[in-house]
Amino acid sequence: MAGKGGAGKTTISATLARLAARSGRPVVALDADANPNLSTALGMSPDVAAGLGPVPASLVSRRIGGAGLNQPIDDVLNRYTGTGPDGVRLLGMGAPAHADEGCLCSAHAVVSALLEDLGAPERFVVVDMEASPEHLSRGTVRHVDAICLVAEPYYRSLETVRRMAALVAELPVPWVAVVANKVRSAQDEEAVREFCDRHSFSLAGVVPWNDEVVAADRARVPVVEWPPAHSVVAALTDLAGELDRSVRSASTAG
């Protein structure tokens, strides 16, 4: 999930992860943001979240084509994931502990290595990216099957999607699509559809605005567990189905 800050990437990532886990798939959620919030959105207990440490850079080695892990992925998952509701396993990118530490090059290398080794037909991996396009400019997410560009129906958010899409186009990602989020009206939806048509982007899903998403966040309850937010969960259930169909189709075509 990529897009402008505040577009709803974390809420969408957490909800998709929970829905996939409820369908019986093994799920790994990767919080690839140096300012992590995915554990709360998943409904993970504070004690479990506090015990999570990032995968250390010492486990990453250079390979032809990029970075990879020097230990089996199952060993890394067993050591560094925390398990949340519905059995979702969470991995963290790592965050700066102090000011003036310098760049996060090693943290990006860890994310890239994890994504190269996490691929498995039965496993659903969702990556909650930071608002910066750095994951794209570095090629950190070159190993994913799909990138969803989350867009709110206003100019600055759509412009961010346009710029990010240009970067994604230079990566070997099989499928890219826009997800319209916080859509309040038919006019909002039409604005995003017109934008997608004009730039030849696929529109994978439309998620309506719902005040209850904010209410759930205030209560520290995941959206998927907050019945008044049903319209959002229903839209994301549809998005999950579209993602599955489109990724399979892109893989077959490739």
Secondary structure in CASP SS format (residue, H / E / C, confidence):
PFRMAT SS
TARGET T0000
AUTHOR 0000-0000-0000
METHOD secondary structure of the structure
MODEL  1
M C 1.00
A E 1.00
G E 1.00
K C 1.00
G C 1.00
G C 1.00
A C 1.00
G C 1.00
K H 1.00
T H 1.00
T H 1.00
I H 1.00
S H 1.00
A H 1.00
T H 1.00
L H 1.00
A H 1.00
R H 1.00
L H 1.00
A H 1.00
A H 1.00
R H 1.00
S C 1.00
G C 1.00
R C 1.00
P C 1.00
V E 1.00
V E 1.00
A E 1.00
L E 1.00
D E 1.00
A E 1.00
D C 1.00
A C 1.00
N C 1.00
P C 1.00
N C 1.00
L H 1.00
S H 1.00
T H 1.00
A H 1.00
L H 1.00
G C 1.00
M C 1.00
S C 1.00
P H 1.00
D H 1.00
V H 1.00
A H 1.00
A H 1.00
G C 1.00
L C 1.00
G C 1.00
P C 1.00
V C 1.00
P C 1.00
A H 1.00
S H 1.00
L H 1.00
V E 1.00
S E 1.00
R E 1.00
R E 1.00
I C 1.00
G C 1.00
G E 1.00
A E 1.00
G E 1.00
L E 1.00
N C 1.00
Q C 1.00
P C 1.00
I H 1.00
D H 1.00
D H 1.00
V H 1.00
L H 1.00
N H 1.00
R H 1.00
Y H 1.00
T C 1.00
G E 1.00
T E 1.00
G C 1.00
P H 1.00
D H 1.00
G H 1.00
V C 1.00
R E 1.00
L E 1.00
L E 1.00
G E 1.00
M C 1.00
G C 1.00
A C 1.00
P C 1.00
A C 1.00
H C 1.00
A C 1.00
D C 1.00
E C 1.00
G C 1.00
C C 1.00
L C 1.00
C H 1.00
S H 1.00
A H 1.00
H H 1.00
A H 1.00
V H 1.00
V H 1.00
S H 1.00
A H 1.00
L H 1.00
L H 1.00
E H 1.00
D H 1.00
L H 1.00
G C 1.00
A C 1.00
P C 1.00
E C 1.00
R C 1.00
F E 1.00
V E 1.00
V E 1.00
V E 1.00
D E 1.00
M E 1.00
E C 1.00
A C 1.00
S C 1.00
P C 1.00
E H 1.00
H H 1.00
L H 1.00
S H 1.00
R C 1.00
G C 1.00
T C 1.00
V C 1.00
R C 1.00
H C 1.00
V C 1.00
D C 1.00
A E 1.00
I E 1.00
C E 1.00
L E 1.00
V E 1.00
A E 1.00
E C 1.00
P C 1.00
Y C 1.00
Y H 1.00
R H 1.00
S H 1.00
L H 1.00
E H 1.00
T H 1.00
V H 1.00
R H 1.00
R H 1.00
M H 1.00
A H 1.00
A H 1.00
L H 1.00
V H 1.00
A C 1.00
E C 1.00
L C 1.00
P C 1.00
V C 1.00
P C 1.00
W E 1.00
V E 1.00
A E 1.00
V E 1.00
V E 1.00
A E 1.00
N E 1.00
K E 1.00
V E 1.00
R C 1.00
S C 1.00
A H 1.00
Q H 1.00
D H 1.00
E H 1.00
E H 1.00
A H 1.00
V H 1.00
R H 1.00
E H 1.00
F H 1.00
C H 1.00
D H 1.00
R H 1.00
H H 1.00
S C 1.00
F C 1.00
S C 1.00
L E 1.00
A E 1.00
G E 1.00
V E 1.00
V E 1.00
P E 1.00
W C 1.00
N C 1.00
D H 1.00
E H 1.00
V H 1.00
V H 1.00
A H 1.00
A H 1.00
D H 1.00
R H 1.00
A C 1.00
R C 1.00
V C 1.00
P C 1.00
V H 1.00
V H 1.00
E H 1.00
W C 1.00
P H 1.00
P H 1.00
A H 1.00
H H 1.00
S H 1.00
V H 1.00
V H 1.00
A H 1.00
A H 1.00
L H 1.00
T H 1.00
D H 1.00
L H 1.00
A H 1.00
G H 1.00
E H 1.00
L H 1.00
D H 1.00
R H 1.00
S H 1.00
V H 1.00
R H 1.00
S H 1.00
A H 1.00
S H 1.00
T H 1.00
A H 1.00
G C 1.00
END
